[in-house]
Amino acid sequence: MGKIWVTGGNGQLGLQLRAMTAGNKDWLFTDLPEIDICDAAACRAWVTEQRIRTIVHCAAYTAVDRAESEPETVYRVNTQATLQLARIALENQANLVFISTDYVFEGNLNRPCLESDPCAPLSVYGRSKREAETGIQQIGVRGITLRTSWLYSAYGNNFVKTMLRLADERPALQVVSDQIGSPTHAKDLAQAIIDILPQLDTKPFFGEIFHFSNEGTCSWYDLAKATLELAGKTCPVHPITTAQYPTAAARPMHSVLSKEKIRKTFGVKTPQWQESLAELLQTLAQ
Ligand SMILES: NC(=O)c1ccc[n+]([C@@H]2O[C@H](COP(=O)([O-])OP(=O)(O)OC[C@H]3O[C@@H](n4cnc5c(N)ncnc54)[C@H](OP(=O)(O)O)[C@@H]3O)[C@@H](O)[C@H]2O)c1
């Protein structure tokens, strides 16, 4: 399989992959300031010198609301740098695994979104990722795009950790109950990536899109409530509507991802979201 380079190595998914591949010298991790993914010369030199065979591209501008006010930076990081990495991978006969998002969807389907469903992102962040997805396919680099949704983990900042903190700080929480999606424990996504990589040598894909999240659906309110219940916190949670919680970036109202294709193609596991959430809370409690 050769050497694997993970960009965004200090982000949620990057740190999760680090933890799960600790001791394996084939896995190399970088983040800012070591290698800026916008620095094409630095990325090219690194891939060539290290003889990288696969780039797992997790680095991104992920502040979805802030993205609305600085679109140039967002496109530079999420689109242009990603396409530059795709060209570098192609030049070096390496695979590119690009992590994308459910925010490429408008969210108007009342069924799980298939990889083949039309995209109509509502935000700068979603558009920047969608342009990267299509650009990667045009470049024709080997590898896949993995769309995921509502990522949480023991690492970094995420919704689950924010709810745990706010429950200790506030008398009650108000959480949006009309946006429906599928949460993803970064541990399950990282395991899927680890399981898929060896298969990319025998199953050649060229920017083919696959969905990965935990199984089942919920609202942000359901996720908050389940988190506090599992953590034994008594802080009450009240449902509110999206209209009652205005944000700079619009989000899809229904962006549940169908996982049938990734399960059939690579045989990866997609555990139920409640089981994976319970596992995370056990980890955090240790
Ligand atoms: N979080 C979610 O709910 C979610 C949902 C769907 C898809 N995704 C996608 O999944 C992937 C992993 O997400 P995550 O939650 O692990 O993100 P994250 O925690 O925000 O990590 C992203 C990492 O990329 C780094 N980065 C940003 N700009 C960079 C640059 N120019 N050069 C090098 N590194 C740079 C960030 O550094 P700084 O912190 O210093 O900026 C950060 O360490 C991302 O591609 C994201 O778009 C996330």
The ligand as an ORCA input file, in Angstrom:
! r2SCAN-3c Opt
* xyz 0 1
  N     -16.912     18.370     11.015
  C     -17.976     17.970     10.329
  O     -19.095     17.912     10.841
  C     -17.810     17.523      8.905
  C     -18.931     17.092      8.201
  C     -18.775     16.683      6.869
  C     -17.521     16.719      6.287
  N     -16.449     17.158      6.983
  C     -15.149     17.187      6.326
  O     -14.349     16.219      6.964
  C     -12.980     16.616      6.949
  C     -12.421     16.531      8.357
  O     -13.203     17.387      9.196
  P     -12.735     17.748     10.663
  O     -13.962     17.925     11.487
  O     -11.656     16.800     11.098
  O     -12.124     19.203     10.403
  P     -11.227     20.072     11.402
  O     -11.248     19.509     12.772
  O     -11.636     21.503     11.177
  O      -9.762     19.831     10.815
  C      -9.319     20.409      9.632
  C      -7.849     20.655      9.775
  O      -7.371     21.230      8.544
  C      -6.436     22.228      8.890
  N      -6.257     23.190      7.817
  C      -7.050     24.240      7.470
  N      -6.489     24.946      6.469
  C      -5.316     24.318      6.157
  C      -4.281     24.578      5.230
  N      -4.337     25.632      4.402
  N      -3.225     23.750      5.194
  C      -3.156     22.678      6.022
  N      -4.085     22.384      6.944
  C      -5.160     23.201      7.017
  C      -7.070     22.871     10.124
  O      -6.119     23.664     10.792
  P      -6.642     24.954     11.632
  O      -7.528     24.425     12.699
  O      -5.371     25.566     12.112
  O      -7.399     25.815     10.643
  C      -7.500     21.648     10.910
  O      -6.482     21.138     11.720
  C     -12.963     18.019      6.355
  O     -12.597     17.950      5.005
  C     -14.400     18.490      6.473
  O     -14.730     19.419      5.460
  C     -16.568     17.557      8.285
*
